[in-house]
Amino acid sequence: MCPSAQPDMEGARIIGVLSGEPDAPQVAYLERGVEVDLSVTDQLGELAPSEVFRFAAKCETSRCCHFDGSRCALAGRIVDQLPEVVDFLPRCQIRPTCRWFAERGGAACRRCPQIVTMIPRGDDALNRAARPEAAVAGSTFGNSRQDNA
């Protein structure tokens, strides 16, 4: 599972709700996933679903700009570039199938609560970690099917 998916990806489910401040986001993880009903997202008004929720879905491997052919380069950048934000592994419903955990272990989990799928443009640590080496301007964590990925 990709822990930073888009709501329209196959099998997507909500795994958390975003909280915190724009410059210090936090994810409040749900005890169990909620399947995504895109018709409900109309109730969010002008907010994009990824500005409110954190999604997980099946890793799309080669269809994602973060997949380097064998592993998730995004998980590597997160571990290499971002600080740990918790001292313990957060309760996580997808850990047994999470690509980031499988590839980077607890180091990814201790950084995971600060990851938001859609982040404002800028040059802060989250934006730098989100950018694939060959990325165009813009930033999103997770799947790259959007123009600003």
DSSP file (Angstrom, degrees, kcal/mol; ACC not computed):
  #  RESIDUE AA STRUCTURE BP1 BP2  ACC     N-H-->O    O-->H-N    N-H-->O    O-->H-N    TCO  KAPPA ALPHA  PHI   PSI    X-CA   Y-CA   Z-CA
    1    1 A M              0   0    0      0, 0.0    98,-2.8     0, 0.0    99,-0.4   0.000 360.0 360.0 360.0 141.6    0.0    0.0    0.0
    2    2 A C  E     -A   57   0A   0     55,-3.9    55,-1.5    96,-0.2     3,-0.5  -0.856 360.0-157.1 -90.0 123.1    1.1    3.5   -0.7
    3    3 A P  E    S+     0   0A   0      0, 0.0    -1,-0.1     0, 0.0    12,-0.1   0.376  88.4  51.0 -84.1   6.6    0.5    5.7    2.4
    4    4 A S  E    S+     0   0A   0     53,-0.1   139,-0.5    50,-0.1    52,-0.2  -0.418  81.4 147.3-139.1  60.6    0.3    8.9    0.4
    5    5 A A  E     -A   55   0A   0     50,-2.0    50,-0.5    -3,-0.5   112,-0.1  -0.337  48.0-107.8 -94.1 172.2   -2.2    8.1   -2.3
    6    6 A Q    >   -     0   0    0     -2,-0.1     3,-1.6    48,-0.1     6,-0.1  -0.730  29.4-117.8 -97.0 151.5   -4.7   10.2   -4.2
    7    7 A P  T 3  S+     0   0    0      0, 0.0     5,-0.2     0, 0.0    31,-0.1   0.713 110.7  55.8 -65.3 -20.7   -8.5    9.7   -3.5
    8    8 A D  T 3  S+     0   0    0      3,-0.1     2,-0.1     2,-0.1     3,-0.1   0.387  81.2 113.2 -94.5   5.4   -9.2    8.6   -7.1
    9    9 A M  S X  S-     0   0    0     -3,-1.6     3,-2.1     1,-0.1    47,-0.1  -0.453  84.1 -84.3 -75.2 150.7   -6.7    5.7   -7.1
   10   10 A E  T 3  S+     0   0    0      1,-0.3    48,-0.9    -2,-0.1    -1,-0.1  -0.299 113.2   4.6 -56.5 128.4   -8.1    2.2   -7.2
   11   11 A G  T 3  S+     0   0    0      1,-0.2    -1,-0.3    46,-0.1    45,-0.1   0.628  89.7 170.7  73.6  14.4   -9.0    0.9   -3.8
   12   12 A A    <   +     0   0    0     -3,-2.1    24,-1.7    -5,-0.2     2,-0.3  -0.241   6.8 179.6 -60.9 143.8   -8.3    4.2   -2.1
   13   13 A R  E     -CB  35  56A   0     43,-2.3    43,-2.3    22,-0.2     2,-0.4  -0.994  32.6-108.8-144.3 150.8   -9.3    4.6    1.5
   14   14 A I  E     +CB  34  55A   0     20,-3.3    20,-1.7    -2,-0.3    41,-0.2  -0.642  34.7 170.1 -78.9 127.7   -9.0    7.4    4.1
   15   15 A I  E     +     0   0A   0     39,-3.0    15,-2.7    -2,-0.4     2,-0.3   0.501  61.5   6.9-114.4  -9.2   -6.5    6.5    6.7
   16   16 A G  E     -CB  29  54A   0     38,-1.4    38,-2.4    13,-0.3     2,-0.4  -0.993  59.0-123.7-165.0 166.3   -6.3    9.9    8.5
   17   17 A V  E     -CB  28  53A   0     11,-2.3    11,-3.0    -2,-0.3    36,-0.2  -0.959  35.2-118.8-117.7 135.9   -7.5   13.4    9.0
   18   18 A L  E     +C   27   0A   0     34,-2.8     2,-0.2    -2,-0.4     9,-0.2  -0.523  42.7 155.4 -78.5 139.7   -5.2   16.4    8.6
   19   19 A S  E     +C   26   0A   0      7,-3.2     7,-2.5    -2,-0.2     2,-0.1  -0.781  27.2  64.7-143.8-172.3   -4.7   18.6   11.6
   20   20 A G  E    S-C   25   0A   0      5,-0.2    -2,-0.0    -2,-0.2     0, 0.0  -0.380  88.9 -45.5  86.7-168.5   -2.1   21.0   12.9
   21   21 A E  E >   -C   24   0A   0      3,-1.1     3,-1.5    -2,-0.1    -2,-0.1  -0.634  53.0-108.4 -98.3 157.2   -0.9   24.2   11.3
   22   22 A P  T 3  S+     0   0    0      0, 0.0    -1,-0.1     0, 0.0    -3,-0.0   0.849 122.7  44.3 -54.5 -35.4   -0.1   24.7    7.6
   23   23 A D  T 3  S+     0   0    0      1,-0.2    -3,-0.0   101,-0.0     0, 0.0   0.515 126.1  32.3 -88.7  -3.9    3.6   25.0    8.4
   24   24 A A  E <  S-C   21   0A   0     -3,-1.5    -3,-1.1     2,-0.0    -1,-0.2  -0.454  82.4-175.8-146.9  67.5    3.5   22.0   10.8
   25   25 A P  E     -C   20   0A   0      0, 0.0     2,-0.3     0, 0.0    -5,-0.2  -0.271   2.9-168.2 -68.2 154.2    0.8   19.5    9.6
   26   26 A Q  E     -C   19   0A   0     -7,-2.5    -7,-3.2    88,-0.0     2,-0.5  -0.989  14.7-137.3-138.5 146.4   -0.1   16.4   11.6
   27   27 A V  E     -C   18   0A   0     86,-1.3     2,-0.8    -2,-0.3    -9,-0.2  -0.919   6.0-153.9-105.7 127.5   -2.1   13.4   10.6
   28   28 A A  E     -C   17   0A   0    -11,-3.0   -11,-2.3    -2,-0.5     2,-0.1  -0.893  26.7-139.4 -96.1 108.2   -4.6   12.0   13.1
   29   29 A Y  E     -C   16   0A   0     -2,-0.8   -13,-0.3   -13,-0.2     2,-0.2  -0.416   6.5-129.4 -75.0 142.0   -4.8    8.4   12.0
   30   30 A L  E     -     0   0A   0    -15,-2.7    63,-0.3    -2,-0.1     3,-0.1  -0.563  16.3-125.0 -83.2 152.6   -8.1    6.5   11.9
   31   31 A E  E    S+     0   0A   0     -2,-0.2     2,-0.3     1,-0.2    -1,-0.1   0.830  95.6  11.2 -68.3 -31.1   -8.4    3.2   13.6
   32   32 A R  E    S-     0   0A   0    -18,-0.0    -1,-0.2    62,-0.0   -18,-0.0  -0.991  91.1 -96.9-145.3 153.5   -9.7    1.6   10.4
   33   33 A G  E     -     0   0A   0     -2,-0.3     2,-0.5    -3,-0.1   -18,-0.2  -0.258  25.2-144.6 -70.4 153.1   -9.8    2.8    6.8
   34   34 A V  E     -C   14   0A   0    -20,-1.7   -20,-3.3    -4,-0.0    -1,-0.0  -0.981  22.7-120.6-118.0 123.4  -12.8    4.3    5.2
   35   35 A E  E     -C   13   0A   0     -2,-0.5     2,-0.5   -22,-0.2   -22,-0.2  -0.338  34.6-109.3 -62.6 145.2  -13.5    3.6    1.6
   36   36 A V        -     0   0    0    -24,-1.7     2,-0.6   -29,-0.1    -1,-0.1  -0.644  28.6-172.1 -84.3 125.8  -13.6    6.7   -0.6
   37   37 A D    >>  -     0   0    0     -2,-0.5     3,-2.0     1,-0.1     4,-0.7  -0.928   9.9-160.8-112.2 101.4  -16.9    7.8   -2.0
   38   38 A L  G >4 S+     0   0    0     -2,-0.6     3,-0.5     1,-0.3     4,-0.3   0.734  86.0  66.6 -60.5 -22.7  -15.9   10.6   -4.3
   39   39 A S  G >4 S+     0   0    0      1,-0.2     3,-1.0     2,-0.2    -1,-0.3   0.820  95.4  58.1 -67.0 -28.0  -19.5   11.9   -4.3
   40   40 A V  G X4 S+     0   0    0     -3,-2.0     3,-2.0     1,-0.2    -1,-0.2   0.785  89.8  72.1 -70.2 -27.1  -19.1   12.8   -0.6
   41   41 A T  G X< S+     0   0    0     -4,-0.7     3,-1.7    -3,-0.5    -1,-0.2   0.692  78.9  76.0 -66.0 -15.9  -16.1   15.0   -1.5
   42   42 A D  G X  S+     0   0    0     -3,-1.0     3,-1.3    -4,-0.3    -1,-0.3   0.792  85.1  65.6 -61.0 -26.1  -18.5   17.5   -3.0
   43   43 A Q  G <  S+     0   0    0     -3,-2.0    -1,-0.3     1,-0.3    -2,-0.2   0.565  83.2  75.5 -73.1  -8.4  -19.4   18.4    0.6
   44   44 A L  G X  S-     0   0    0     -3,-1.7     3,-1.6     1,-0.3     2,-0.3   0.515  85.6-156.1 -81.9  -4.1  -15.8   19.8    1.1
   45   45 A G  T <   -     0   0    0     -3,-1.3    -1,-0.3     1,-0.3    -2,-0.0  -0.478  68.6  -8.9  67.5-128.0  -16.6   22.9   -0.9
   46   46 A E  T 3  S+     0   0    0     -2,-0.3    -1,-0.3    -3,-0.1     2,-0.2   0.552 111.9 103.1 -82.6  -7.6  -13.5   24.5   -2.3
   47   47 A L  S <  S-     0   0    0     -3,-1.6    -3,-0.1    -6,-0.1     5,-0.0  -0.548  71.9-128.1 -77.5 138.4  -11.1   22.2   -0.4
   48   48 A A    >   -     0   0    0     -2,-0.2     3,-2.3     1,-0.1     4,-0.5  -0.591  23.6-117.1 -77.1 146.8   -9.5   19.3   -2.2
   49   49 A P  G >> S+     0   0    0      0, 0.0     4,-3.0     0, 0.0     3,-1.4   0.855 116.2  58.9 -53.2 -35.7  -10.0   15.9   -0.5
   50   50 A S  G 34 S+     0   0    0      1,-0.3    68,-0.9     2,-0.2    67,-0.3   0.552  97.2  61.1 -75.0  -5.7   -6.2   15.7    0.0
   51   51 A E  G <4 S+     0   0    0     -3,-2.3    -1,-0.3    66,-0.1     3,-0.1   0.553 118.3  28.0 -88.8 -10.2   -6.3   19.0    2.0
   52   52 A V  T <4 S+     0   0    0     -3,-1.4   -34,-2.8    -4,-0.5     2,-0.3   0.708 122.6  37.2-116.0 -38.3   -8.6   17.3    4.5
   53   53 A F  E  <  - B   0  17A   0     -4,-3.0     2,-0.4   -36,-0.2    64,-0.3  -0.795  63.2-134.3-122.0 158.3   -7.7   13.6    4.5
   54   54 A R  E     - B   0  16A   0    -38,-2.4   -39,-3.0    -2,-0.3   -38,-1.4  -0.952  31.3-159.0-107.6 133.5   -4.7   11.3    4.1
   55   55 A F  E     -AB   5  14A   0    -50,-0.5   -50,-2.0    -2,-0.4     2,-0.3  -0.799  13.6-163.8-116.2 152.6   -5.3    8.4    1.7
   56   56 A A  E     + B   0  13A   0    -43,-2.3   -43,-2.3    -2,-0.3     2,-0.3  -0.967  19.8 155.2-128.4 149.9   -3.8    5.0    1.1
   57   57 A A  E     -A    2   0A   0    -55,-1.5   -55,-3.9    -2,-0.3   -46,-0.1  -0.948  52.7 -57.9-159.5 172.7   -4.2    2.8   -2.0
   58   58 A K        -     0   0    0    -48,-0.9   -48,-0.1    -2,-0.3     2,-0.1  -0.380  64.3-104.3 -59.9 133.4   -2.3    0.1   -3.8
   59   59 A C        -     0   0    0      1,-0.1    -1,-0.1    -2,-0.1   -54,-0.0  -0.394  24.4-152.7 -59.7 132.5    1.1    1.2   -4.9
   60   60 A E    >   -     0   0    0      1,-0.2     3,-2.5    -2,-0.1     4,-0.2   0.304  21.2-170.0 -93.9   8.8    1.1    2.0   -8.6
   61   61 A T  G >  S+     0   0    0      1,-0.3     3,-2.3     2,-0.2     6,-0.4  -0.077  72.3  18.4  40.4-114.7    4.8    1.2   -9.0
   62   62 A S  G 3  S+     0   0    0      1,-0.3    -1,-0.3     7,-0.1    -2,-0.0   0.598 119.1  65.5 -65.0 -11.5    6.0    2.3  -12.5
   63   63 A R  G <  S+     0   0    0     -3,-2.5     2,-0.4     3,-0.0    -1,-0.3   0.458  91.5  79.4 -86.0  -0.4    2.9    4.6  -13.0
   64   64 A C  S X  S-     0   0    0     -3,-2.3     3,-1.4    -4,-0.2    79,-0.1  -0.893  76.5-139.7-111.0 136.5    4.2    6.8  -10.1
   65   65 A C  T 3  S+     0   0    0     -2,-0.4    69,-0.2     1,-0.3    -1,-0.1   0.673 102.6  59.6 -66.7 -15.3    6.9    9.4  -10.5
   66   66 A H  T 3  S+     0   0    0     76,-0.2     7,-3.1    -5,-0.1     2,-0.5   0.570  81.7  95.0 -89.5  -9.6    8.3    8.4   -7.1
   67   67 A F  B <   -D   72   0B   0     -3,-1.4     5,-0.2    -6,-0.4    -3,-0.0  -0.726  56.3-165.9 -86.3 124.5    8.9    4.7   -8.1
   68   68 A D        -     0   0    0      3,-2.6    -1,-0.1    -2,-0.5     4,-0.1   0.278  57.7 -84.9 -95.8  11.8   12.5    4.3   -9.2
   69   69 A G  S    S+     0   0    0      2,-0.3    -7,-0.1    -8,-0.0     3,-0.1   0.038 122.7  27.6 109.4 -25.9   12.1    0.8  -10.8
   70   70 A S  S    S+     0   0    0      1,-0.4     2,-0.3    -9,-0.1    -3,-0.1   0.511 122.8  12.1-138.2 -19.9   12.5   -1.2   -7.6
   71   71 A R  S    S-     0   0    0     -5,-0.1    -3,-2.6   -10,-0.0     2,-0.9  -0.943  82.1 -81.9-153.9 173.3   11.5    1.0   -4.6
   72   72 A C  B  >  -D   67   0B   0     -2,-0.3     4,-1.3    -5,-0.2    -5,-0.2  -0.732  30.1-169.9 -86.5 107.8    9.7    4.1   -3.5
   73   73 A A  H  > S+     0   0    0     -7,-3.1     4,-2.5    -2,-0.9     5,-0.2   0.794  85.0  63.7 -67.6 -27.3   12.2    7.0   -3.8
   74   74 A L  H  > S+     0   0    0     -8,-0.5     4,-2.7     2,-0.2    -1,-0.2   0.929 100.5  50.9 -61.9 -44.9    9.7    9.3   -2.0
   75   75 A A  H  > S+     0   0    0      1,-0.2     4,-2.2     2,-0.2    -1,-0.2   0.902 110.4  50.6 -59.4 -40.1   10.1    7.1    1.1
   76   76 A G  H  X S+     0   0    0     -4,-1.3     4,-2.6     2,-0.2    -1,-0.2   0.917 110.8  47.3 -63.8 -43.9   13.8    7.4    0.9
   77   77 A R  H  X S+     0   0    0     -4,-2.5     4,-2.7     2,-0.2     5,-0.4   0.894 110.4  53.2 -65.7 -38.4   13.8   11.1    0.6
   78   78 A I  H  X S+     0   0    0     -4,-2.7     4,-2.1     2,-0.2    -2,-0.2   0.941 113.7  42.2 -60.9 -47.3   11.4   11.4    3.5
   79   79 A V  H  < S+     0   0    0     -4,-2.2    -2,-0.2     1,-0.2    -1,-0.2   0.896 120.0  43.6 -66.7 -40.2   13.7    9.3    5.7
   80   80 A D  H  < S+     0   0    0     -4,-2.6    -2,-0.2    -5,-0.2    -1,-0.2   0.815 126.3  27.3 -75.7 -30.1   16.8   11.1    4.5
   81   81 A Q  H  < S+     0   0    0     -4,-2.7    -3,-0.2    -5,-0.2    -2,-0.2   0.673 105.5  69.6-112.1 -19.7   15.5   14.7    4.5
   82   82 A L  S  < S-     0   0    0     -4,-2.1     2,-0.1    -5,-0.4     3,-0.1  -0.772  74.2-118.9-107.9 148.5   12.8   15.1    7.2
   83   83 A P        -     0   0    0      0, 0.0     2,-0.2     0, 0.0    -2,-0.1  -0.405  35.0 -99.5 -76.5 156.6   13.1   14.9   11.0
   84   84 A E        -     0   0    0      1,-0.1    27,-0.2    -2,-0.1     3,-0.1  -0.536  32.5-170.8 -68.4 142.4   11.4   12.4   13.1
   85   85 A V        +     0   0    0     25,-3.0     2,-0.3    -2,-0.2    26,-0.2   0.478  67.2  40.4-116.6  -6.9    8.2   13.9   14.6
   86   86 A V        -     0   0    0     24,-1.1    -1,-0.2     1,-0.1    26,-0.0  -0.975  64.6-143.6-137.3 153.9    7.3   11.1   17.0
   87   87 A D  S    S+     0   0    0     -2,-0.3     2,-0.3    -3,-0.1    23,-0.1   0.579  86.0  42.1 -90.6 -11.7    9.4    8.9   19.3
   88   88 A F  S    S-     0   0    0     21,-0.1    -2,-0.0    22,-0.1     0, 0.0  -0.866  98.0 -88.5-131.9 162.5    7.3    5.7   18.8
   89   89 A L        -     0   0    0     -2,-0.3    21,-0.1     1,-0.1     3,-0.1  -0.616  49.7-125.1 -73.6 123.1    5.6    4.1   15.8
   90   90 A P        -     0   0    0      0, 0.0     2,-0.2     0, 0.0    -1,-0.1  -0.267  33.7 -88.7 -65.0 154.0    2.1    5.5   15.5
   91   91 A R        -     0   0    0    -62,-0.1     2,-0.4     2,-0.0   -62,-0.1  -0.477  58.2-177.5 -59.9 129.5   -0.9    3.2   15.4
   92   92 A C        -     0   0    0     -2,-0.2     3,-0.3     1,-0.1   -61,-0.1  -0.981  31.7-161.9-144.0 125.0   -1.2    2.3   11.8
   93   93 A Q  S    S+     0   0    0     -2,-0.4    -1,-0.1   -63,-0.3   -60,-0.1   0.698  94.8  43.5 -77.4 -20.1   -3.8    0.2   10.0
   94   94 A I  S >> S+     0   0    0      1,-0.1     3,-2.3     2,-0.1     4,-0.9   0.478  76.6 107.5-105.8  -1.1   -1.7   -0.3    6.9
   95   95 A R  G >4 S+     0   0    0     -3,-0.3     3,-0.9     1,-0.3    -1,-0.1   0.841  75.0  59.1 -47.9 -42.4    1.7   -1.1    8.3
   96   96 A P  G 34 S+     0   0    0      0, 0.0    -1,-0.3     0, 0.0    -2,-0.1   0.773 122.6  24.6 -61.3 -22.0    1.6   -4.8    7.5
   97   97 A T  G <4 S+     0   0    0     -3,-2.3     2,-0.3    -4,-0.1    -2,-0.2   0.270  91.5 127.7-121.7   9.3    1.2   -3.9    3.8
   98   98 A C    <X  -     0   0    0     -4,-0.9     4,-2.3    -3,-0.9   -96,-0.2  -0.533  48.7-152.8 -76.2 127.1    2.8   -0.4    3.7
   99   99 A R  H  > S+     0   0    0    -98,-2.8     4,-2.3    -2,-0.3     5,-0.3   0.911  96.1  53.5 -63.1 -43.2    5.5    0.0    1.1
  100  100 A W  H  > S+     0   0    0    -99,-0.4     4,-3.1     1,-0.2     5,-0.4   0.924 112.0  44.1 -60.8 -44.5    7.3    2.7    3.1
  101  101 A F  H  > S+     0   0    0      3,-0.2     4,-2.2     1,-0.2    -1,-0.2   0.916 112.6  52.4 -66.1 -42.2    7.5    0.5    6.2
  102  102 A A  H  < S+     0   0    0     -4,-2.3    -1,-0.2     1,-0.2    -2,-0.2   0.868 121.3  32.4 -61.1 -36.0    8.6   -2.5    4.1
  103  103 A E  H  < S+     0   0    0     -4,-2.3    -2,-0.2    -5,-0.2    -1,-0.2   0.820 136.6  19.3 -91.7 -33.4   11.4   -0.5    2.5
  104  104 A R  H >< S-     0   0    0     -4,-3.1     3,-0.9    -5,-0.3     4,-0.4   0.433  87.8-155.0-122.2  -2.8   12.4    1.9    5.3
  105  105 A G  T >X  -     0   0    0     -4,-2.2     3,-1.2    -5,-0.4     4,-1.1  -0.166  63.1 -16.8  63.6-153.6   11.1    0.3    8.5
  106  106 A G  H 3> S+     0   0    0      1,-0.3     4,-2.3     2,-0.2    -1,-0.2   0.705 125.0  73.4 -61.7 -22.8   10.3    2.4   11.6
  107  107 A A  H <4 S+     0   0    0     -3,-0.9     4,-0.4     1,-0.2    -1,-0.3   0.899 100.6  44.9 -60.0 -39.2   12.3    5.3   10.3
  108  108 A A  H X> S+     0   0    0     -3,-1.2     4,-1.5    -4,-0.4     3,-1.1   0.905 110.7  54.2 -68.8 -41.4    9.5    6.1    7.8
  109  109 A C  H 3< S+     0   0    0     -4,-1.1    -2,-0.2     1,-0.3    -1,-0.2   0.862 102.9  55.9 -62.3 -37.1    6.8    5.6   10.4
  110  110 A R  T 3< S+     0   0    0     -4,-2.3   -25,-3.0     1,-0.2   -24,-1.1   0.622 116.0  38.3 -73.8 -10.7    8.4    8.1   12.8
  111  111 A R  T X4 S+     0   0    0     -3,-1.1     3,-1.6    -4,-0.4     4,-0.3   0.590  94.3  88.4-105.8 -18.7    8.2   10.7   10.0
  112  112 A C  G >< S+     0   0    0     -4,-1.5     3,-2.0     1,-0.3    -2,-0.1   0.792  72.7  67.2 -56.7 -38.8    4.9    9.7    8.6
  113  113 A P  G 3  S+     0   0    0      0, 0.0   -86,-1.3     0, 0.0    -1,-0.3   0.684  99.8  52.9 -62.5 -14.6    2.5   11.9   10.7
  114  114 A Q  G <  S+     0   0    0     -3,-1.6     2,-0.5   -88,-0.2    -2,-0.2   0.521  85.9 104.4 -93.6  -5.6    3.9   15.0    9.1
  115  115 A I    <   -     0   0    0     -3,-2.0     2,-0.4    -4,-0.3     3,-0.1  -0.642  45.5-179.7 -85.0 125.2    3.3   13.9    5.6
  116  116 A V        -     0   0    0     -2,-0.5    25,-0.4     1,-0.1     3,-0.1  -0.949  28.5-135.0-119.8 144.8    0.4   15.5    3.8
  117  117 A T  S    S+     0   0    0     -2,-0.4    24,-2.4   -67,-0.3     2,-0.6   0.889  94.3  37.4 -70.0 -39.4   -0.5   14.5    0.2
  118  118 A M  B    S+E  140   0C   0    -68,-0.9    -1,-0.2    22,-0.2    22,-0.2  -0.958  73.7 174.8-116.6 119.0   -1.1   18.0   -1.0
  119  119 A I        -     0   0    0     20,-0.8    20,-0.2    -2,-0.6     3,-0.1  -0.905  36.4 -98.2-122.0 150.8    1.2   20.7    0.3
  120  120 A P        -     0   0    0      0, 0.0     7,-0.1     0, 0.0     2,-0.0  -0.279  49.3 -95.3 -63.3 151.6    1.4   24.4   -0.6
  121  121 A R  S    S+     0   0    0      2,-0.1     2,-0.3    16,-0.0    16,-0.0  -0.367  73.8 105.9 -64.2 146.5    4.2   25.3   -3.1
  122  122 A G  S    S-     0   0    0      2,-0.1    16,-0.1    -3,-0.1    -3,-0.0  -0.977  74.8 -91.7 167.6-170.3    7.3   26.5   -1.5
  123  123 A D  S    S+     0   0    0     -2,-0.3     2,-0.1     4,-0.1    -2,-0.1  -0.133  72.2 125.3-125.4  37.7   10.8   25.6   -0.7
  124  124 A D  S  > S-     0   0    0      1,-0.1     4,-2.4     4,-0.0     5,-0.2  -0.300  78.6 -90.3 -87.1 179.6   10.5   24.1    2.8
  125  125 A A  H  > S+     0   0    0      1,-0.2     4,-2.5     2,-0.2     5,-0.2   0.874 124.6  53.5 -61.3 -40.4   11.6   20.6    3.8
  126  126 A L  H  > S+     0   0    0      1,-0.2     4,-1.7     2,-0.2    -1,-0.2   0.927 111.0  46.5 -62.0 -43.7    8.3   18.9    2.9
  127  127 A N  H  > S+     0   0    0      2,-0.2     4,-1.1     1,-0.2    -2,-0.2   0.914 112.0  50.1 -64.6 -42.9    8.4   20.3   -0.6
  128  128 A R  H  < S+     0   0    0     -4,-2.4     3,-0.5     1,-0.2    -1,-0.2   0.915 112.4  47.0 -63.6 -41.4   12.0   19.4   -1.2
  129  129 A A  H  < S+     0   0    0     -4,-2.5    -1,-0.2     1,-0.2    -2,-0.2   0.818 108.6  56.8 -68.4 -29.5   11.4   15.8   -0.1
  130  130 A A  H  < S+     0   0    0     -4,-1.7    10,-0.3    -5,-0.2    -1,-0.2   0.738  86.9  94.5 -74.2 -22.8    8.3   15.6   -2.2
  131  131 A R     <  -     0   0    0     -4,-1.1     2,-0.1    -3,-0.5     8,-0.1  -0.569  68.7-141.4 -80.1 121.4   10.1   16.4   -5.5
  132  132 A P    >   -     0   0    0      0, 0.0     3,-2.1     0, 0.0   -66,-0.1  -0.423  34.9-103.6 -66.8 157.8   11.4   13.6   -7.6
  133  133 A E  T 3  S+     0   0    0      1,-0.3    -2,-0.1    -2,-0.1     0, 0.0   0.862 122.0  36.8 -53.0 -40.4   14.7   14.4   -9.2
  134  134 A A  T 3  S+     0   0    0    -69,-0.2    -1,-0.3     2,-0.0    -3,-0.0   0.142  90.8 137.9-100.4  19.4   13.2   15.1  -12.6
  135  135 A A    <   -     0   0    0     -3,-2.1     2,-0.1     1,-0.1     3,-0.1  -0.254  48.0-132.6 -70.1 151.8   10.0   16.8  -11.3
  136  136 A V        -     0   0    0      1,-0.2    -1,-0.1    11,-0.1    -2,-0.0  -0.388  52.8 -57.1 -87.3 176.5    8.5   19.8  -12.8
  137  137 A A  S    S+     0   0    0     -2,-0.1    -1,-0.2    -6,-0.0     2,-0.1  -0.198 102.5  48.8 -57.1 146.0    7.4   22.7  -10.5
  138  138 A G        -     0   0    0     11,-0.1     2,-0.3   -16,-0.1    11,-0.1  -0.425  68.6-123.4 111.7 173.0    4.8   21.9   -7.9
  139  139 A S        +     0   0    0    -20,-0.2   -20,-0.8    -2,-0.1     2,-0.3  -0.924  28.3 157.5-161.9 133.1    4.6   19.2   -5.2
  140  140 A T  B     -E  118   0C   0      9,-0.3     2,-0.3    -2,-0.3   -22,-0.2  -0.975  33.8-128.6-143.5 147.7    2.4   16.5   -4.0
  141  141 A F  S    S+     0   0    0    -24,-2.4     2,-0.2   -25,-0.4   -11,-0.1  -0.701  77.3  18.0 -85.8 149.4    3.3   13.4   -2.0
  142  142 A G  S    S+     0   0    0     -2,-0.3  -137,-0.2   -12,-0.1   -76,-0.2  -0.596 108.4  20.7  95.2-153.0    2.0   10.2   -3.4
  143  143 A N        -     0   0    0   -139,-0.5     3,-0.4    -2,-0.2   -79,-0.1  -0.148  58.1-146.0 -61.5 146.1    0.9    9.4   -6.9
  144  144 A S        +     0   0    0    -81,-0.2     5,-0.3     1,-0.2    -1,-0.1   0.161  65.9 110.3-100.7  17.2    2.0   11.7   -9.7
  145  145 A R        +     0   0    0      3,-0.1     2,-0.2     4,-0.1    -1,-0.2   0.668  61.6  86.0 -71.5 -12.5   -1.0   11.6  -12.0
  146  146 A Q  S >  S-     0   0    0     -3,-0.4     3,-1.6     1,-0.1    -6,-0.1  -0.579  88.3-119.9 -85.1 152.9   -1.8   15.2  -11.1
  147  147 A D  T 3  S+     0   0    0      1,-0.3    -1,-0.1    -2,-0.2   -11,-0.1   0.788 110.3  54.1 -61.5 -29.0   -0.2   18.0  -13.1
  148  148 A N  T 3         0   0    0      1,-0.2    -1,-0.3    -9,-0.1    -3,-0.1   0.197 360.0 360.0 -94.5  19.5    1.4   19.5  -10.0
  149  149 A A    <         0   0    0     -3,-1.6    -9,-0.3    -5,-0.3    -1,-0.2   0.475 360.0 360.0 -82.5 360.0    3.2   16.3   -8.9
